[in-house]
Every structure is written in structure tokens, then in C-alpha cells.
Amino acid sequence: MQIQFLCVGKMREKWLQVGFAEYKKRLSRFATISVLEVADSPDHFNPAVAVAKEAELLRKRLPKSGFKVALDLHGKAFSSLEFAKQLSDWQIKGGGKITFVIAGSNGYEQDFLDLMDERISLSPLTFPHQLTRLILAEQIFRGFKILNNERYHK
């Protein structure tokens, strides 16, 4: 199985890098993990202009095949058990490839969201997009542990 994180912006904080690296290592038992980052637009940009520029960069890096999931505040919310089931379903639908897309702080262009197979929300709370990457990696790991009936999830 292949899982790709397609993200706007670099993970700048060292503690986030360390946490993500740990979950990437743990996930290597279950899947090949790759990360593609595109440049985020400076904060002084008009938000609509920033979203359009980021969407263009994301479109260029979005794989043609596989199942595509956008992390979106307005997406479907799942419990960890439901997410594990979805992970299994997405793996089948995507031919063993899943791409999770994490937008920048201004969100997505609607045209880009229309390219997605699924939109999910990790929480009704808003997180910085760099932290979202770490939380998602942990939830994917938890999902695999659940699917394999291994101890971790409580």
C-alpha cells in the first residue's frame, strides 16, 4: 500500500518534524509513506489569490491514480473505528494508493475540492495545517492497528 501526504507548506517546527518522523517509521510496517510539499503563499497575499496559487501547485502534484482525500473543515467526521474501515475501503477503491491533501491556512478552491474522492474532517476544531499532518499520521497508524487487531487503540 502507498500513502501520500500532499501538503501546502513545509513542516517548520522541529517537534512536529520529530513526531511525524516517528509515525512515518511506525507506518512503514503497513505502507510506503511519501510526502510532497508545495509552497504556501505569503500571509500578505489576498486570501483568494493565495488559495488559487496553492490550488494550482497542488493540482500539478496530484496523482492521476489512487484515492484522493482532502482534509477539510466541512468534510465527513469519523470515529477512529470508522476511519479504520474507511482506510480499508479507500485502499481498495484506490488500487492500493491513497493521497491525503492538506491545504494551507486559507483552505481550498472549490474546483480543487471537486477533484477529490472524499473530504474528511479530523475534528470540528481548527488546527494549524502542520499539526494536522501529525494528527493524520497518528490516526492512519491507529487505523492500521485496528484493522490488524493489534493493541494500541483504546
WOGIRA-V261776 format. One line per field, one symbol per residue. ss: DSSP state (H for helix, E for strand, C for the rest). phi: phi as a letter, one per 20 degrees, with the letter a starting at -180 (. if undefined). psi: psi as a letter, one per 20 degrees, with the letter a starting at -180 (. if undefined). A space follows every 50 residues. Layout:
ss = ???
phi = ???
psi = ???
//
This chain:
ss = CEEEEEEECCCCCHHHHHHHHHHHHHHCCCCEEEEEEECCCCCCCCHHHH HHHHHHHHHHHCCCCCEEEEEEEEEEECCHHHHHHHHHHHHHHCCCEEEE EECECCECCHHHHCCCCEEEECCCCCCCHHHHHHHHHHHHHHHHHHHCCC CCCC
phi = .ccdddceneeefgffffffgffffffffdbedccdddfeegfffggfff ffffffffgfdfffdnedceebgeffdcfffffgffgfffgffemnccdd dcfffendeggfgfeeebccceaffedgfffgffffgfffgggffffeld frfc
psi = qpppooqpqqohpghggggghghgghihhhrppqpppqpqqqhiqphhgg ggghggggghipqhrrpppppphjrqqqrhghggggggghgghjkjpppp poraijbqphhghiiqhqpqphqiqpqqhhhhgggggghgggghgghjlq pgp.
//
